[in-house]
Amino acid sequence: MIRMAICDDEKDICSFLEEASEKYLEARRMDYSIDVFYSADALRNHLKKGNEYEMIFLDIEMDGLSGVQLGEILRNDIRDDAAKIIYVSWQESYALELFKIRPLDFLIKPLTMERVEAVLELALRLLNQENDYFVYQQGSVQGRIKISEIVYFSSTLRKIAMRTVDEEIVFAGKLDDLVKSLDEELFWRIHKSFIINQMNVKRFEYNNVKMIDGSTLPISQSYRVDIRNKQKKMLK
């Protein structure tokens, strides 16, 4: 079941997004539910009651609470780092403000069916990947863990430490080999000794990154341009 929210104070935009999403999901025979809200305040109240969504189409410019403010509440107060937020706006100037909220995409109005379908395809692919498992080998024992639970990998010599939301798991290997087997859209190398799961980033800064487990990891100078380009790509 895909749970989706659409929040925009323009009813025709809500109708377009709802119809486009229904058409896309029904064509793929997927179970879904879609809730529509005409203000960020209404959606905030609904979320604070414990309701959750895998995807949220969220307008930026609304009377009362803005989409940016609601995004900050979702990430920092409600502490939902998993929801895929797709911002919509008439203006492109908001893009840089949204990095700290880690949206999946940023759509410029007027919307088109092609752009909505493309972002739905990306969101569903990432949701599927996050429910997939990473398989690792500890001596003669093989283990697996949900990809969504991996925060980052670090290495020293020929040992890799995998930090998850609950524990640290150490196994033999090199990051240079590991990075080739990981999905580059989810896992970003930020340093010769660190690979992060970008879906578990709390905040990007110029020379470091804050992860959801409280870790602060350095972004080395040789990777800064690549990381900035990846962030910008996410918002195109």
C-alpha positions, 0 to 999 in steps of 0.5 A: 500500500502506497500512502500519499498526501497532496497539499496545495491551496490551489484546488486545480493543482490538487485535482491534477496531482490526484488524477495523475497519481491515480492513473500512474498507480492503477496502470501498475496495479498498485494499492494506494491511498491518497489524502488531499489537504488545502493547507499546510496547517491541516496536513501538520495536524493530521501528521501530528496525530501519528498518520504517515505517508510514503510520498507527499506533494507539498506546495511551498507558497500557502497562507499560514504555515508554508510548505518549507516550514511544514517540511522542517516540522516533518523532519525535525519535530515529527522526526520522519526522515523517510517520507519522500517530499516532492515540492511544487512551486511557481518559483525556482528561487526556493531550491537552495532553501530546501537542501536541509529538508532533503526533498526528493524533487522540486517541480515547477508549475505549471505541472505536466503529466510527464514530470509527475510520472517521472517523480512517481517512478523515482519515488517508487524505485527508491521505496523498493530499494529501501525495502531491499536488503544489503548482504554482508559476510562475517567470516563463515556467517552471512548476514543481511540488513534492510538498506533503509536502516544503513546510516553509513559505512566507514573503513580502516585498513581492510575492515568495513564498519557498517553503522545502522540505526541500531548497531555497528557491524564490522566485516572484511572488505574495502570501500573501493570495492564496496562502492561499486556494488551500491546504488549510487543514487542512495549511497554517496562517497564523501571521503576516502573513509566514508560512504553515506546513505543519503536518505539518512542524512539530517543536514548537509553543511559545507565540509561535513554532514550530520547523520540521523544517528547523531554522527558528524562526518567530514566531506573531504575537499576532493568530494565536495564538488561531487556532493554539491552536484548530486544535491543540485541534481536532486532538486532539478 
